[in-house]
Each structure stands twice: as structure tokens, then as C-alpha cells.
């Protein structure tokens, strides 16, 4: 009996040591999450309840910043409309072209590895100022594209400063880093068993029948993942629009509005309210898509 108790005591001591070691390894990630994500998010919500200015003086006003956004700031609704328009176009084009690239490069050929690398390479380059400035050089009024069009007698549009070309330009620039989605789709295609296609061939199914009855249903988990990730990224687009604003791009997307309100106007409280609204909109849309996925996502034999 005594030996059993001693054994249990040694086991519990060893277990406690393992738990302490586990938390020691997790500590940097936990501290980083609290300091860089949880605290700023909580502070943003707190600031949204105040009239907070450049001089850091603040007055509690409750939900007035939210009321102002919804009822007294018409620019806010145009910003929301522009953001959702971009998100819809970006997510749709990314899913379609990402799948097309993955399907084209799914078959083993000598050049498959080379083209996969070339399409994925832009993802390894930070989507910062240098990359976007290259696109300014390409799509500018006197850029490469317009010079090419002029050489064949076509007057090119003002890509970055006129609608709807500015929106189209931003979507095209977003497709520059499509390689990541292509890789995820490729992994999904590799996971579809050839048995399904062999059975379909025996039944005389054509290409589109196999595409809509086998490939796309089996890829729905991948489509769900890519949709949520792409939607979250698109709704928070900022860098490309901010840098291209120097070229006259007049797309006041949600994140850019938050930046302008905070650092140009100095309305930190109202900017925090807009940021909080964006946070909840992104979260709600992601949750809704995930909860409704059971009606259209196919997981294997389930």
C-alpha cells in the first residue's frame, strides 16, 4: 500500500514537471498573444468609448462613436460598400484562378515543378512598398501596360485613379500572391483518390461531370479554408491602397479609413470604433461561413 502511494506521488511529481515544462515552452507564444493581440484589441474597444484626441485627453461618451458612424457619417457607409465590393471581387477571383492554376499544374510534367515555383515565388516576397511600386510602374498612366496598348493604337485607361479601373487594379495586384492558395488547392487535388475518376470513366462521365460531381465536392473543405482566409485578408486590405493613394487612387477602404481617422484627423476614439466594428464584422462573417459549411462542405464518406 505504501509503495503504491509512493508510486503515485512520483507520478504526480513527474506530471507536474511535464506541465511546467509545457507551459515554459508555451510562455513566449502566450505572452506574445496577450501583448500583441489581446491587449491591443481590448484597448481599441476601450478607446472606442471615449472622445480621444491627439493630446491624449479623453472624455467618456459611451456608444456615441458607434452612433456617429451609423447615422451621421455618410462616408462610413461608402467605405463599407467599397470594402465589401473589393472583398467579393478579390475572394471570387482568388478562388477561381487559384483552382485553375492548381488544376493546370496538378498533372505530372517536366515543367510542373518549375511553374509551381514561379507562381509561388511572389508569396515569398513581402507585399510591401517595393512590390507595390513595381505595380505603379506597370499600371501607371505612362506605365508599361498603357505604353503597350499605345503601341497598337489603343488609349489605355487611368488604371489607378479612375473607377472602376482602380478597383480592378487592386484586385489584379491581390492576385499577384495567388501562389499560396494554389498550393493549398494542389494539396486538396492530390488528396482525391483516383478510384473516383476511374469509376466515372467506366460510367462514361465527361470532364465537366467529373469536375462538378467529384472534384469540386471533394475540394469543399479546401474551398472553405481558402474562402475564410481570403475573406479575412480582403476585408482588412490596407497596404496596397495606402501606397497607391499617392497615384491618385481614391478607394477609401475600411482599414484606410481607420488609419486616416486616427493619424490624420486625430480622432482616436472614433477610429477605434471603426476598427472594433471591422473586427466584429470579420469575426461574424467567418463564424457564419463556418457554421453554414455543414450544408455544402463534404468530408470524405460523411
Order of alpha helices (4+ residues) and beta strands (2+ residues): alpha-alpha-beta-beta-alpha-alpha-alpha-alpha-alpha-alpha-alpha-alpha-alpha-alpha-alpha-alpha-alpha
